[in-house]
Amino acid sequence: MAIFHFITFLFIVSIVIVFIIGAVFGFIYKKTNSLWAVIIIHSVYNLLLSIFN
């Protein structure tokens, strides 16, 4: 039962993190009015996750 709680907690935390990152990307898009800025930042974010994860 504890493992189920742990997995559920990680799932909820992941949803919150993805929501925050999406909000930040949306804010950057509104400020720059450029999808390329968001694409580049997203690529750098994925690169950093690949390196440090």
Residue frames as a rotation matrix with the C-alpha (Angstrom) as fourth column:
MET 1
0.566 0.824 0.000 0.00
0.824 -0.566 0.000 0.00
0.000 0.000 -1.000 0.00
ALA 2
0.369 -0.501 -0.783 2.86
0.226 -0.769 0.598 2.38
-0.901 -0.398 -0.170 0.74
ILE 3
-0.680 -0.652 0.334 4.27
0.454 -0.017 0.891 1.96
-0.575 0.758 0.307 -2.76
PHE 4
-0.053 0.756 0.652 0.90
0.969 -0.120 0.218 2.95
0.243 0.643 -0.726 -4.23
HIS 5
0.783 0.302 -0.544 0.90
0.497 -0.830 0.254 6.12
-0.375 -0.469 -0.800 -2.11
PHE 6
-0.084 -0.923 -0.375 4.48
0.203 -0.384 0.901 6.88
-0.976 0.000 0.220 -3.19
ILE 7
-0.672 -0.133 0.728 3.68
0.719 0.120 0.685 6.43
-0.179 0.984 0.015 -6.89
THR 8
0.373 0.888 0.269 0.53
0.902 -0.415 0.118 8.56
0.217 0.198 -0.956 -6.58
PHE 9
0.610 -0.216 -0.763 2.51
0.329 -0.807 0.491 11.29
-0.721 -0.550 -0.421 -4.81
LEU 10
-0.516 -0.857 0.005 5.16
0.310 -0.181 0.933 11.31
-0.799 0.483 0.359 -7.55
PHE 11
-0.371 0.470 0.801 2.42
0.918 0.056 0.392 11.51
0.140 0.881 -0.452 -10.18
ILE 12
0.713 0.669 -0.209 0.82
0.699 -0.702 0.139 14.53
-0.053 -0.245 -0.968 -8.45
VAL 13
0.247 -0.720 -0.649 4.20
0.173 -0.626 0.760 16.24
-0.953 -0.300 -0.030 -8.07
SER 14
-0.664 -0.500 0.556 4.92
0.591 0.104 0.800 15.64
-0.458 0.860 0.226 -11.76
ILE 15
0.136 0.805 0.578 1.60
0.958 -0.256 0.130 17.20
0.252 0.536 -0.806 -12.75
VAL 16
0.794 0.137 -0.592 2.34
0.398 -0.853 0.337 20.29
-0.459 -0.503 -0.732 -10.66
ILE 17
-0.181 -0.949 -0.260 5.84
0.201 -0.294 0.934 20.64
-0.963 0.117 0.244 -12.13
VAL 18
-0.593 0.010 0.805 4.55
0.799 0.139 0.586 20.28
-0.106 0.990 -0.090 -15.70
PHE 19
0.525 0.842 0.126 1.83
0.844 -0.534 0.049 22.85
0.108 0.080 -0.991 -15.01
ILE 20
0.578 -0.374 -0.725 4.35
0.198 -0.798 0.569 25.37
-0.792 -0.472 -0.387 -13.64
ILE 21
-0.546 -0.822 0.162 6.73
0.325 -0.030 0.945 24.85
-0.773 0.568 0.283 -16.57
GLY 22
-0.277 0.543 0.793 3.82
0.954 0.055 0.295 25.24
0.116 0.838 -0.533 -19.01
ALA 23
0.765 0.560 -0.318 2.75
0.614 -0.783 0.099 28.47
-0.194 -0.271 -0.943 -17.31
VAL 24
0.136 -0.813 -0.567 6.31
0.084 -0.561 0.824 29.80
-0.987 -0.159 -0.008 -17.52
PHE 25
-0.702 -0.380 0.602 6.53
0.580 0.184 0.793 28.87
-0.412 0.906 0.091 -21.20
GLY 26
0.192 0.863 0.467 3.18
0.966 -0.249 0.064 30.53
0.172 0.439 -0.882 -21.83
PHE 27
0.719 0.003 -0.695 4.37
0.334 -0.878 0.342 33.68
-0.609 -0.479 -0.632 -20.04
ILE 28
-0.352 -0.922 -0.164 7.56
0.160 -0.232 0.960 33.74
-0.922 0.311 0.229 -22.12
TYR 29
-0.499 0.232 0.835 5.53
0.865 0.193 0.463 33.31
-0.054 0.953 -0.297 -25.30
LYS 30
0.605 0.796 0.027 3.22
0.796 -0.605 0.006 36.21
0.021 0.018 -1.000 -24.37
LYS 31
0.524 -0.468 -0.712 6.16
0.131 -0.781 0.610 38.46
-0.842 -0.413 -0.348 -23.50
THR 32
-0.520 -0.848 -0.104 8.27
-0.032 -0.102 0.994 37.69
-0.853 0.521 0.026 -26.57
ASN 33
0.472 0.796 -0.379 5.43
-0.547 -0.073 -0.834 36.92
-0.692 0.600 0.402 -29.00
SER 34
-0.029 -0.569 -0.822 7.76
-0.942 0.290 -0.168 34.30
0.333 0.770 -0.544 -30.47
LEU 35
0.931 0.354 0.084 7.28
-0.364 0.898 0.248 30.56
0.012 -0.262 0.965 -30.45
TRP 36
0.456 -0.836 -0.306 10.97
0.102 0.391 -0.915 30.12
0.884 0.386 0.264 -31.24
ALA 37
-0.254 -0.528 0.810 11.96
-0.762 -0.407 -0.504 31.50
0.596 -0.745 -0.299 -27.85
VAL 38
0.399 0.502 0.767 9.84
-0.866 0.481 0.136 28.84
-0.301 -0.719 0.626 -26.16
ILE 39
0.951 -0.079 -0.298 11.16
-0.082 0.867 -0.492 26.09
0.297 0.492 0.818 -28.45
ILE 40
0.079 -0.996 0.033 14.77
-0.171 -0.046 -0.984 27.03
0.982 0.072 -0.174 -27.66
ILE 41
-0.267 -0.133 0.954 14.13
-0.936 -0.198 -0.290 27.23
0.228 -0.971 -0.072 -23.90
HIS 42
0.728 0.593 0.346 12.29
-0.644 0.763 0.047 23.91
-0.236 -0.257 0.937 -24.01
SER 43
0.740 -0.526 -0.420 15.22
0.020 0.641 -0.767 22.33
0.673 0.559 0.485 -25.87
VAL 44
-0.288 -0.858 0.426 17.71
-0.466 -0.263 -0.845 23.66
0.836 -0.442 -0.325 -23.31
TYR 45
0.085 0.423 0.902 15.47
-0.992 0.122 0.036 22.41
-0.095 -0.898 0.430 -20.50
ASN 46
0.955 0.289 -0.064 15.34
-0.296 0.941 -0.164 18.92
0.013 0.176 0.984 -22.04
LEU 47
0.343 -0.913 -0.223 19.11
-0.047 0.221 -0.974 18.95
0.938 0.344 0.032 -22.55
LEU 48
-0.369 -0.474 0.800 19.72
-0.779 -0.311 -0.544 19.88
0.506 -0.824 -0.254 -18.91
LEU 49
0.492 0.605 0.626 17.33
-0.826 0.551 0.118 17.15
-0.273 -0.575 0.771 -17.75
SER 50
0.906 -0.181 -0.382 19.19
-0.057 0.843 -0.535 14.63
0.419 0.507 0.753 -19.90
ILE 51
-0.013 -0.996 0.087 22.56
-0.206 -0.083 -0.975 15.67
0.978 -0.030 -0.204 -18.52
PHE 52
-0.619 -0.309 0.722 21.68
-0.684 -0.241 -0.689 15.91
0.387 -0.920 -0.062 -14.83
ASN 53
0.370 0.819 0.438 19.09
-0.924 0.375 0.079 13.17
-0.100 -0.434 0.895 -14.54
